[in-house]
Amino acid sequence: MAVLGPGGVGGLLAALLARAGHRVICLAGEETVRTLRRDGLRVRSAHFGTFTARVEADTELREPVDLCLVTVKHTALDAALERVPPALVGAGPVVPLLNGIEHPDALRRRYGAGRVAAGVIRVESTRIAPGLIEHGSPFAEIDLAPPAAGPDPGTADPLATAVALLRSAGVRTRVAGDEPAVLWAKFAFLAPFALLTTRYREPIGRVRTERRTELVALVEEAAAVARASGAPTDPARTLALYDTFPAGARSSMQRDAEAGRPLELDAVAGALLRAAARHRVPVPGAARLTAELESALNPPAPGAGS
């Protein structure tokens, strides 16, 4: 199997799969490839333990694989996909585990509708340095949606094989419904979390207490857009999930902002606003936070407007 982007999410999954005895090829840039070939993937996790896993690494895929996990940031997706030629994904699924709701279409255009099985992962995991992964959440859970075209009659279901592989590595994995339901179940949670923690530079514990009213309003906006998109979500359940998170948990967008990395603002906030516009659902809170974050990312030049 191949893992495109062995960062916080991909590195953790690649290490767990390799530790379980599976052959894993990590696809990344030259510096990361050199590090992985020399040192392997090092994981620090209270849940999975501290360990080093040996993996193969290359800058592009050079042989067919039975499963390809796409775990790059949305900001790097187009360039990263050049590392995986369509002819080499074999009969197995391409499973994107990215933030957002719009990326499956880009993968289907490249690999075909029947090859892409949209998925989401719930985990807090960070790449500290190339090949060094710190997993902070007491869980790692994946939900998958079947590809648009099912397996050929009389052949094994490749998605079932993918589920079995991930479960063997200790990752709770299930096929959870159609694509909108799977993607929006996470996205309706992720968008408020990412926008509020990044805008106010605070972990979820402070957001859910000191900014509770704003959090509730944003959750209700996201749930309304999800319903209009054909994926009903329960705002009360989403809020209850926030309350179970460790108080110090930060969104990946917040961590990227703190590290000065490009933000997935368009993939998260932009996608939410575009879906809201398509279905004519008002989202004033999300629109305001997005505008404030965009302004912070692109401050006016000195003297502009004077």
N, C-alpha and C positions, 0 to 999 in steps of 0.2 A: 504494500500500500504506500501511497505518497501523502505527505503533509506539506502543503504549500504555505509557507510562512510559519516557521517554528518559533513564534514569539510567546506571549503569555499564555494564550489558549492553545495554539498549535504545538508549542514546545512541551506543554504539560501532557497533551494527548499523545504526542509522539513518544515521549518517555514512558508513559504508562503502557502503551501498546508494545513497545520494545521490551519492557520489563516482563510483560506477559508472554514473551517468546515469539512475537510476530516480527517479520522483516519490515522495517520502516525506512523509507527514503525521504529525507527532509530536503526541500527545495528552497533555496535562499540565495542571498548575495554572496560574493566571494569571501568576504571577511567571516561571515557566519559559517559558511561551509568549511573553511579552514579550521575554525574553532571546534566545530562539531566533529570533524574527522580526528582532531587531536585529543579533545577532552571529553567528547560525548555530551549528552544533555544532563545537566545537574539540576535536581529538583529539591527544593526545601518546602515541606508541607507538613503541617500538624496532622492532617487527615490521611495522607498517603505515605508519609514518612520522608526521610531525607535519603536520597539515593542518586546514583549516576547510571544512566542507560546508554549503551552503545547503539548508535544509529548510523546508517549510511547518509551521505549528504552530497548534493550536487547543485549546480546552478540551473540545470534544466532536467526534465524527465527524458530518459533515453530508452525506456523499455515499458511495455504495457503493465498496468497495475489494475488490481481488482477493486480498489477504493481510493478516491482522492479527496482528502479533506482540504478545503480552502479556508484558511484562517488568517489571511492578511487583513490589514486595515483597509477600509473602503477607499481611503485616499490613495492606496497603492494598488488597487485591484487590477486596473487595466494593464499596467506594466507587468504585474506579477503573473497574469494569465499567459503571457508569452513563454513562461517557463514550462507550460504544460500543453504540448501539441495535442489537438483533438484526437488524432489517430492513436494516441497512446493511453487513453483512459480506459481502453478495453471494454468489457461488458459490464463492469462495475459502475456504481453511481459516483457522480461528482457531488459532494456534500458541502455546500457553503455554510460556514458558521460565523457570519458577519453580523454586525449591528445594522439595523435598517430593514426595509421591506421591498426595496426596488432592485436589489442586486441579482435575484434569480433570473430576471429577464436577460441581463447581460451574459450570464453563463449559458442560458439556453440558446442564445444566438450563436455562441461559439461551439458548444458541445452537443446541442440538440435537446429537444424537449424531453425525450425519454431517458436522458442520461442524468438530469439534474434533480436531486432530491433535496428540497429546501429544508434547512434545519436551524435550530437555535440552541445555544448552550447557556446555562445558568452557572456562573462560576466567577470567582474573583482570583485572577492569576495574572502575574506581571513578569515581564522579562526585565530582570535587573541589569543584565549584560548579555552579549551573545552567548547562548548555551546555558545561561543561568536563570532558572525560573523559580519564582516565589509564589506559592499557592496559598491564599489566605482564607478562603471560605471553607466551611465544614461540609462541602458537597461539590459535586460536578455532575450536572444532569443535562442530557441532550434529548430534545424532542425532534422527530423527523416527520416529514410529509412525503407520501409516495410520489414518484415522478409522474408526470402527466400521462405517460404510456407505461402500462404495467409490463411484467416479464412476459416473454413469449410462452405460449402454451407448452407444457412439458419440460420447461427449463426451471432451474432454481431461481428463487427470488433474490436478486442481488442486494436489495435493501435489507432483507432478513439476514443475509450474511454480514452486512455492515453492522447491524444491531448486535449480532452475536460477537463480533470482534470487539466492539466497544465495551460490551458488558464483560467480556473476559478480562479486560484491562481494569475493571472496577468502576467504570463510568456508567451510572444509571441512565439507560437509553430506552426509548420507546417510540413507536410509530403512533402519533397523537392526533391524527385527523388530516383535514385538507390543508393546503398551503396557507390560505388567509388565516385560518384559525391558529395554526402553529406560529406564524410570523407575528400576528397581532397580539397573541397571548403574552409574548415577551415585549414587543414594541410598546404596548400601552403601559407597561411598567418602566421600560428603559427610558423613554423620552422624558417624562417628568424627572426621573432620577438624574439623568445626564444634564438636563438643562439647569435644574436648581443647584446641584452640587457644583457645577462648573461656574455658573453665574455668581454664586455667593462664596465660592471657595471654602465650602464647609462640607464635612462628611454627613452621611445620611442621618446620624443621630441628632445633630443640631437642626437639620432641615425639618425632620419630622416632628420636632418639638417647637422650635422657635419660629418656624415658617409653616406651621401646619395648615393654616387657612389657604395659603398659596399652593401648597402641595395638593390639598383636596381639590381645589379648583382646576389645577392642571391635570390631575388624574381623571376628573370628570370630563374635561375636554378631550383627552386622548380616548377615553372609553366611547364618547359620542362618535368620534371619527371611526373607531373600530367597528361600531355597530353599523354605521353607514357603509362601511367597506365589506359587510357580510361576515363579520367576525365578532359577535357579541362578547363583551368582557364585563366583568363585575367590578365596579370601582371599589366597593367595600373589601372585596378579596384582595385587590391590588394594594390597598392601604394596609391591610393586615399583614401582607407579605413584607412591606417596608418595615413594619414594627418588629418583625422577626430578625431583620438583618443586624449584624454587629454594628454598634454605634459608630465605630470608626471607619466603616466601609465607604469607599469612594468610587465613583463611576470611572470607567476607563477614559471618558472624555476629560474628566477632571484631572486624572493622572497625566494625560497627554498635555493639558494646558500647563500644569505645574512644571513639566519637563521641557516645555517649549516646542513640543512636536505638533505637526499639523492636526487639526481637529476634524472629527467626522461630523461637523455641524450640518453640512448639507445632507448627509446620509441619514441623519436623525431628525433634526429640526426641520430641514428643508423638505424631507419626505413627508413629515407630519403635516406641514402647511400645504403641500401640494395635494395630499389626499383630502384635507379639509376643504380646499378650494374646489376640487372636483365634485364633492358631495354637498357643497354649500353649507358646511358646518362651521359656525363661528368659533374661533379659538383665540380670543384676545390675549389670554395669558401667555400662550405659547408664542404668539406673534411678538409680544413685547419682549420676552426673554431672548428670543432669537435676534431681534433687532439690537438689543443691548450687547449681546455677545459678538455680533458682527461689528458693532461699533468699537468694541474693545480690541477686536482683531485687526481692524483697519482704522486706526485713529486718524483724524484729519492732519494734514501736514501743517507745520508751524506757519502761522500767518494766513491759513486758508480761510476764506470767508470774511477776511477783514477788509 
